[in-house]
């Protein structure tokens, strides 16, 4: 699925470029009209308008001038036209962050999960779920389940 995987990587690069430009419309361009969005502090919305509005807000305030980098951890094809793209993100160059958002060593790291669907040959983001990575908690590997509840 090289062609599809290349298209996913291209979409992620477009997101990075739009973020760097502080362009909420461009960042939201690949969002489906009914995108399900959960940000790092638990804000939840459904629809491209809310997704774009939240990014317009953050690009004009604490993330103004910041840089986003996404490193692909996993791309899972659920079906040929549906993927789950998991990236480890790093944001640098931000301003004073809200209290709930805590960077470590000047870098905000998150794990971003995007569900993408291909419609008429174009990949779109149907769900966008982002969580902050806490360095100590992310290093802990859960114990294997015993299979009993």
GUZA-637591 format. One line per 5 residues: number of its first residue (from 1); their letters; for each residue x, y, z of N, C-alpha, C, O. Coordinates in Angstrom, 1 decimal, decimal comma. Layout:
NUM	A	X/Y/Z/X/Y/Z/X/Y/Z/X/Y/Z; ...
% end
This chain:
1	XXXXX	0,8/-1,2/0,0/0,0/0,0/0,0/0,9/1,3/0,0/0,6/2,2/0,7; 1,9/1,2/-0,7/2,9/2,3/-0,8/2,3/3,6/-1,2/2,5/4,7/-0,6; 1,5/3,6/-2,2/0,8/4,8/-2,7/-0,1/5,5/-1,7/0,0/6,7/-1,5; -0,9/4,6/-1,0/-1,7/5,1/0,1/-0,9/5,7/1,3/-1,2/6,7/1,8; 0,1/4,9/1,6/1,0/5,3/2,7/1,7/6,6/2,4/1,8/7,5/3,3
6	XXXXX	2,1/6,8/1,2/2,7/8,1/0,8/1,7/9,2/0,9/2,1/10,3/1,3; 0,5/9,0/0,5/-0,5/10,0/0,6/-0,8/10,4/2,1/-1,0/11,6/2,4; -0,8/9,4/3,0/-0,9/9,7/4,4/0,3/10,6/4,9/0,1/11,6/5,6; 1,5/10,2/4,5/2,7/11,0/4,9/2,6/12,4/4,3/2,9/13,4/5,0; 2,0/12,5/3,1/1,9/13,9/2,5/0,9/14,7/3,3/1,1/15,9/3,5
11	XXXXX	-0,2/14,1/3,7/-1,2/14,8/4,5/-0,6/15,3/5,8/-0,9/16,4/6,3; 0,2/14,4/6,5/0,8/14,8/7,7/1,8/16,0/7,5/1,9/16,9/8,3; 2,5/16,0/6,4/3,4/17,1/6,1/2,6/18,3/5,8/3,1/19,4/6,2; 1,5/18,2/5,2/0,6/19,4/5,0/0,2/20,0/6,3/0,1/21,2/6,5; -0,2/19,1/7,2/-0,5/19,6/8,6/0,6/20,4/9,2/0,4/21,4/9,8
16	XXXXX	1,8/19,8/9,2/3,0/20,5/9,8/3,2/21,8/9,1/3,5/22,8/9,8; 3,1/21,9/7,8/3,3/23,2/7,1/2,3/24,2/7,5/2,6/25,4/7,7; 1,0/23,8/7,6/-0,1/24,7/7,9/0,1/25,2/9,4/-0,1/26,3/9,7; 0,6/24,3/10,3/0,8/24,7/11,7/1,9/25,7/11,7/1,8/26,8/12,3; 3,0/25,5/11,0/4,1/26,4/11,0/3,7/27,8/10,5/4,2/28,8/10,9
21	XXXXX	2,8/27,8/9,5/2,2/29,0/9,0/1,1/29,7/9,8/0,7/30,8/9,6; 0,7/28,9/10,8/-0,4/29,4/11,7/-1,7/29,5/10,9/-2,5/30,4/11,2; -1,9/28,7/9,9/-3,0/28,7/9,0/-4,1/27,7/9,4/-4,0/26,5/9,0; -5,1/28,1/10,2/-6,1/27,1/10,7/-6,9/26,6/9,5/-7,3/25,4/9,6; -7,2/27,4/8,5/-8,0/26,9/7,4/-7,2/25,8/6,6/-7,8/24,8/6,3
26	XXXXX	-5,9/26,0/6,4/-5,1/25,0/5,8/-5,0/23,7/6,7/-5,0/22,6/6,2; -4,8/23,9/8,0/-4,7/22,8/8,9/-6,0/22,0/8,9/-5,9/20,7/9,0; -7,1/22,6/8,7/-8,4/21,9/8,7/-8,9/21,4/7,3/-9,9/20,8/7,2; -8,1/21,8/6,3/-8,5/21,4/4,9/-8,9/20,0/4,8/-9,8/19,6/4,1; -8,1/19,1/5,4/-8,3/17,6/5,2/-9,3/17,1/6,2/-9,5/15,8/6,2
31	XXXXX	-9,9/17,9/7,0/-10,9/17,4/8,0/-12,2/17,1/7,3/-12,6/17,9/6,4; -12,9/16,0/7,6/-14,2/15,8/7,1/-15,2/16,8/7,7/-14,9/17,3/8,8; -16,3/17,0/7,1/-17,3/17,9/7,6/-17,7/17,5/9,0/-18,1/18,4/9,8; -17,7/16,2/9,3/-18,2/15,8/10,6/-17,0/15,3/11,5/-17,2/14,4/12,4; -15,8/15,8/11,4/-14,7/15,4/12,2/-15,0/15,3/13,7/-15,6/16,3/14,2
36	XXXXX	-14,5/14,3/14,3/-14,7/14,1/15,8/-13,3/14,5/16,4/-12,3/13,9/16,0; -13,3/15,5/17,2/-12,0/16,2/17,7/-12,0/16,2/19,2/-12,9/16,6/19,9; -10,9/15,6/19,7/-10,6/15,7/21,2/-9,1/16,3/21,3/-8,2/15,6/20,8; -9,0/17,4/22,0/-7,6/18,0/22,1/-6,9/17,5/23,4/-7,5/16,7/24,1; -5,7/18,0/23,6/-4,9/17,6/24,7/-5,5/17,8/26,1/-5,1/17,2/27,1
41	XXXXX	-6,4/18,8/26,2/-7,0/19,0/27,5/-8,5/18,5/27,6/-9,2/18,8/28,5; -8,9/17,7/26,6/-10,2/17,1/26,7/-11,3/17,8/26,0/-12,4/17,4/26,1; -11,0/19,0/25,4/-12,0/19,7/24,6/-12,5/18,8/23,5/-11,7/18,2/22,8; -13,8/18,7/23,4/-14,4/17,8/22,4/-15,4/18,5/21,5/-16,2/19,3/22,0; -15,3/18,3/20,2/-16,3/18,9/19,3/-16,5/17,9/18,1/-15,6/17,1/17,9
46	XXXXX	-17,5/18,2/17,4/-17,8/17,4/16,2/-18,1/18,5/15,1/-18,9/19,4/15,3; -17,4/18,3/14,0/-17,5/19,2/12,9/-16,3/20,1/12,6/-15,5/20,4/13,5; -16,1/20,3/11,3/-14,9/21,0/10,8/-14,9/22,5/11,4/-13,8/23,0/11,7; -16,1/23,1/11,6/-16,1/24,5/12,0/-15,5/24,6/13,4/-14,6/25,5/13,7; -15,8/23,7/14,3/-15,2/23,7/15,7/-13,7/23,4/15,7/-13,0/24,0/16,4
51	XXXXX	-13,4/22,4/14,8/-12,0/22,0/14,7/-11,1/23,2/14,2/-10,1/23,5/14,8; -11,6/23,9/13,2/-10,9/25,0/12,6/-10,9/26,2/13,6/-9,8/26,8/13,8; -12,0/26,4/14,3/-12,0/27,6/15,2/-11,0/27,4/16,4/-10,4/28,3/16,8; -10,9/26,1/16,9/-10,0/25,9/18,0/-8,6/26,1/17,5/-7,7/26,6/18,2; -8,3/25,7/16,3/-6,9/25,9/15,8/-6,6/27,3/15,4/-5,5/27,8/15,6
56	XXXXX	-7,6/28,0/15,0/-7,5/29,5/14,8/-7,1/30,1/16,1/-6,2/31,0/16,2; -7,8/29,7/17,2/-7,6/30,3/18,5/-6,1/30,0/19,0/-5,4/30,9/19,4; -5,7/28,7/18,9/-4,4/28,4/19,4/-3,3/29,0/18,6/-2,2/29,3/19,1; -3,5/29,1/17,3/-2,5/29,7/16,4/-2,3/31,2/16,6/-1,3/31,7/16,3; -3,3/31,8/17,2/-3,2/33,2/17,4/-2,9/33,6/18,9/-2,7/34,7/19,2
61	XXXXX	-2,7/32,5/19,7/-2,4/32,8/21,1/-1,1/32,0/21,4/-0,1/32,3/20,9; -1,2/31,0/22,3/0,0/30,3/22,9/0,8/29,5/21,9/2,0/29,3/22,1; 0,2/29,1/20,8/1,0/28,4/19,8/1,4/29,2/18,6/2,0/28,8/17,6; 1,2/30,5/18,7/1,6/31,5/17,6/3,1/31,3/17,4/3,9/31,5/18,4; 3,5/31,1/16,2/4,9/31,0/15,8/5,6/29,7/16,2/6,8/29,5/16,0
66	XXXXX	4,8/28,7/16,7/5,4/27,4/17,1/5,5/26,5/15,9/5,0/26,8/14,8; 6,2/25,4/16,1/6,5/24,4/15,0/6,1/23,1/15,5/6,4/22,7/16,7; 5,3/22,4/14,7/4,8/21,0/14,9/5,6/20,1/14,1/5,9/20,3/12,9; 6,1/19,0/14,7/6,7/17,9/14,0/6,0/16,6/14,4/5,8/16,3/15,5; 5,7/15,8/13,4/5,0/14,5/13,6/6,0/13,4/13,1/6,5/13,4/12,0
71	XXXXX	6,2/12,4/14,0/6,9/11,2/13,7/5,9/10,0/13,7/5,3/9,8/14,7; 5,8/9,4/12,5/4,9/8,3/12,4/5,3/7,1/13,3/6,4/6,6/13,2; 4,4/6,7/14,2/4,7/5,5/15,0/4,0/4,3/14,3/4,6/3,1/14,4; 2,8/4,5/13,8/2,1/3,3/13,2/1,0/3,8/12,3/0,3/4,8/12,6; 0,9/3,2/11,1/-0,2/3,4/10,2/-0,9/2,1/10,1/-0,3/1,1/9,5
76	XXXXX	-2,1/2,0/10,5/-2,9/0,7/10,4/-4,0/0,9/9,4/-4,9/1,7/9,6; -4,0/0,0/8,4/-5,1/0,0/7,5/-6,2/-0,9/8,0/-6,0/-2,1/8,1; -7,3/-0,3/8,4/-8,4/-1,1/8,9/-9,1/-1,7/7,7/-9,6/-2,8/7,8; -9,2/-0,9/6,6/-9,7/-1,4/5,3/-8,9/-0,6/4,3/-8,2/0,4/4,7; -8,9/-0,9/3,1/-8,1/-0,1/2,1/-8,4/1,4/2,1/-7,6/2,2/1,7
81	XXXXX	-9,6/1,8/2,6/-10,0/3,2/2,5/-10,2/3,8/3,9/-10,7/4,9/4,1; -9,7/3,1/5,0/-9,7/3,6/6,3/-8,4/3,3/7,0/-8,0/2,1/7,1; -7,7/4,3/7,6/-6,5/4,1/8,3/-6,6/4,7/9,6/-7,3/5,7/9,8; -5,8/4,2/10,6/-5,5/4,9/11,8/-4,0/5,2/11,8/-3,2/4,4/11,7; -3,8/6,5/11,9/-2,4/7,0/11,8/-2,0/7,5/13,2/-2,7/8,5/13,7
86	XXXXX	-1,0/6,9/13,8/-0,6/7,3/15,1/0,8/8,0/15,0/1,7/7,4/14,4; 0,9/9,2/15,5/2,1/9,9/15,4/2,6/10,4/16,8/1,7/10,6/17,7; 3,8/10,5/17,0/4,4/11,1/18,2/4,7/12,5/17,7/5,5/12,7/16,8; 4,1/13,5/18,4/4,3/14,9/18,0/5,2/15,7/18,9/5,3/15,3/20,1; 5,9/16,7/18,4/6,7/17,6/19,2/6,3/19,0/18,8/6,3/19,3/17,6
91	XXXXX	6,0/19,9/19,7/5,7/21,3/19,4/6,8/22,1/20,2/7,0/21,9/21,4; 7,5/23,0/19,5/8,5/23,9/20,0/8,1/25,3/19,6/7,4/25,5/18,7; 8,7/26,2/20,4/8,6/27,6/20,0/7,2/28,3/20,4/6,8/29,2/19,8; 6,6/27,7/21,4/5,3/28,2/21,9/5,4/29,3/22,9/6,5/29,5/23,5; 4,3/30,0/23,2/4,3/31,0/24,3/3,9/30,3/25,6/4,0/29,1/25,8
96	XXXXX	3,4/31,2/26,5/2,9/30,7/27,8/1,7/29,8/27,6/0,7/30,2/27,1; 1,8/28,6/28,0/0,8/27,6/27,8/-0,2/27,6/29,0/0,1/28,0/30,1; -1,5/27,2/28,7/-2,5/27,1/29,8/-1,9/26,1/30,8/-1,1/25,2/30,5; -2,4/26,2/32,1/-1,9/25,4/33,2/-2,0/23,9/32,9/-1,1/23,1/33,3; -3,0/23,4/32,2/-3,2/22,0/31,9/-2,2/21,4/30,9/-2,1/20,2/30,8
101	XXXXX	-1,5/22,3/30,2/-0,6/21,8/29,2/0,8/22,0/29,7/1,3/23,2/29,9; 1,5/20,9/29,9/2,9/21,0/30,5/3,9/20,5/29,6/4,0/19,3/29,3; 4,8/21,3/29,1/6,0/20,8/28,3/7,1/20,3/29,2/7,1/20,6/30,4; 8,0/19,5/28,7/9,1/19,0/29,4/10,4/19,4/28,6/10,5/19,1/27,4; 11,3/20,1/29,3/12,5/20,5/28,6/12,2/21,4/27,4/12,9/21,3/26,4
106	XXXXX	11,2/22,2/27,5/10,9/23,1/26,4/10,2/22,5/25,2/10,0/23,2/24,2; 9,8/21,3/25,3/9,1/20,6/24,2/7,8/20,0/24,7/7,8/19,3/25,7; 6,8/20,2/23,9/5,5/19,6/24,2/5,4/18,4/23,4/5,4/18,5/22,1; 5,3/17,2/24,0/5,1/16,0/23,3/3,7/15,4/23,5/3,2/15,4/24,6; 3,2/15,0/22,3/1,8/14,4/22,4/1,8/13,1/21,5/2,7/12,9/20,7
111	XXXXX	0,8/12,3/21,8/0,5/11,2/20,9/-0,8/11,6/20,2/-1,8/11,8/20,9; -0,7/11,6/18,9/-1,9/12,0/18,1/-2,4/10,8/17,3/-1,6/10,1/16,6; -3,7/10,5/17,4/-4,3/9,4/16,7/-5,3/10,0/15,7/-6,2/10,7/16,2; -5,1/9,8/14,5/-6,0/10,3/13,5/-6,6/9,1/12,7/-5,9/8,3/12,2; -7,9/9,1/12,6/-8,6/8,1/11,8/-8,9/8,8/10,4/-9,5/9,9/10,4
116	XXXXX	-8,4/8,2/9,4/-8,5/8,9/8,0/-9,3/7,9/7,1/-9,2/6,7/7,2; -10,1/8,6/6,3/-10,9/7,8/5,3/-10,6/8,4/3,9/-10,3/9,6/3,7; -10,6/7,5/2,9/-10,3/7,9/1,6/-11,6/7,9/0,8/-12,3/6,9/0,7; -12,0/9,0/0,3/-13,2/9,2/-0,5/-12,9/9,9/-1,8/-12,2/10,9/-1,8; -13,3/9,2/-2,9/-13,0/9,7/-4,2/-11,5/10,1/-4,4/-11,2/11,1/-5,0
121	XXXXX	-10,7/9,2/-3,9/-9,2/9,3/-4,1/-8,5/10,3/-3,2/-7,3/10,6/-3,4; -9,2/10,9/-2,2/-8,6/11,9/-1,4/-8,8/11,4/0,1/-9,8/11,1/0,5; -7,6/11,5/0,8/-7,7/11,1/2,3/-8,1/12,3/3,1/-7,7/13,5/2,9; -9,0/12,0/4,0/-9,6/13,0/4,9/-9,5/12,5/6,4/-9,5/11,3/6,6; -9,4/13,5/7,3/-9,4/13,1/8,7/-10,8/13,1/9,3/-11,5/14,1/9,3
126	XXXXX	-11,2/11,9/9,8/-12,5/11,8/10,3/-12,5/11,9/11,9/-13,5/12,3/12,5; -11,4/11,6/12,5/-11,3/11,7/13,9/-9,8/12,1/14,3/-8,9/11,6/13,6; -9,7/13,0/15,3/-8,4/13,6/15,7/-8,4/13,6/17,2/-9,2/14,3/17,8; -7,6/12,7/17,8/-7,5/12,6/19,2/-6,1/12,7/19,7/-5,2/12,0/19,3; -5,8/13,7/20,6/-4,5/14,1/20,9/-4,3/14,0/22,5/-5,2/14,5/23,2
131	XXXXX	-3,3/13,4/23,0/-3,0/13,4/24,4/-1,5/13,7/24,7/-0,6/13,4/23,9; -1,4/14,4/25,8/0,0/14,8/26,2/0,8/13,6/26,7/0,2/12,8/27,4; 2,0/13,6/26,3/2,9/12,5/26,8/3,7/13,0/28,0/4,4/14,0/27,9; 3,5/12,4/29,1/4,3/12,7/30,3/5,4/11,7/30,3/5,2/10,5/30,3; 6,7/12,2/30,3/7,8/11,3/30,2/7,9/10,1/31,2/8,3/9,0/30,8
136	XXXXX	7,5/10,4/32,4/7,6/9,3/33,4/6,5/8,3/33,2/6,8/7,1/33,2; 5,3/8,7/32,9/4,2/7,8/32,7/4,3/7,0/31,4/4,0/5,8/31,3; 4,8/7,7/30,3/4,9/7,0/29,1/6,0/5,9/29,0/6,0/5,1/28,1; 6,9/5,9/30,0/8,0/4,9/30,1/7,5/3,6/30,8/8,2/2,6/30,7; 6,3/3,7/31,4/5,8/2,6/32,2/5,1/1,7/31,2/4,2/2,1/30,4
141	XXXXX	5,4/0,4/31,2/4,7/-0,6/30,4/3,7/-1,3/31,3/4,1/-1,9/32,3; 2,4/-1,3/30,9/1,5/-2,0/31,8/1,8/-3,5/31,9/2,3/-4,1/30,9; 1,5/-4,1/33,0/1,7/-5,5/33,2/0,7/-6,3/32,3/-0,4/-5,8/32,0; 1,1/-7,4/31,9/0,2/-8,3/31,1/-1,0/-8,7/31,9/-0,9/-8,9/33,1; -2,1/-8,7/31,3/-3,4/-9,1/31,9/-3,4/-10,6/32,2/-2,9/-11,4/31,4
146	XXXX	-3,9/-11,0/33,3/-4,0/-12,4/33,7/-5,2/-13,1/33,1/-5,3/-14,3/33,1; -6,1/-12,3/32,4/-7,2/-12,8/31,8/-8,4/-13,0/32,7/-9,5/-13,4/32,3; -8,2/-12,6/34,0/-9,4/-12,7/34,9/-9,8/-11,3/35,3/-9,0/-10,4/35,3; -11,1/-11,2/35,6/-11,6/-9,9/36,0/-12,1/-9,9/37,4/-12,5/-8,9/37,9
% end
